[in-house]
Amino acid sequence: MSITTVMASENLCLPNIGVLAEELSAAIAPGATVRLDLSDVAAPDLSVIQLVQSARVSAAEAPCDFALTAPVGDGFRTLLERAGFLPAATPDHAQFWFHGDTVQ
């Protein structure tokens, strides 16, 4: 089984989110396995969360095995909090973003 890893750039934000959107759109396909690496993203904004959530929906509809390569860090945790995703995250949501780590 082949895994496609999509790497997000360090300066990922609204002005350049289209590049990542195109890469994810090309990678997500029925039966595919796609991993998104957000580890280099320095200062994510809400557009990143929106794109990832949209990719999750598209992957579920495909169906495509879509996940993050690693749990998100503090920058994403803060952004998810501000966006209203935390602390009321569902188990599926917490598993996706934090790989089972406790959401605090």
URLINQUI-V858114 format. One record per helix or strand of 2 or more residues. SS is the DSSP state (alpha for helix, beta for strand). FROM is the first residue (numbers start at 1). TO is the last residue. If there is no record, write none. Layout:
[[SS/FROM/TO] [SS/FROM/TO]]
This chain:
[[beta/3/7] [alpha/14/27] [beta/33/37] [alpha/46/62] [beta/65/68] [alpha/74/82] [alpha/91/98]]
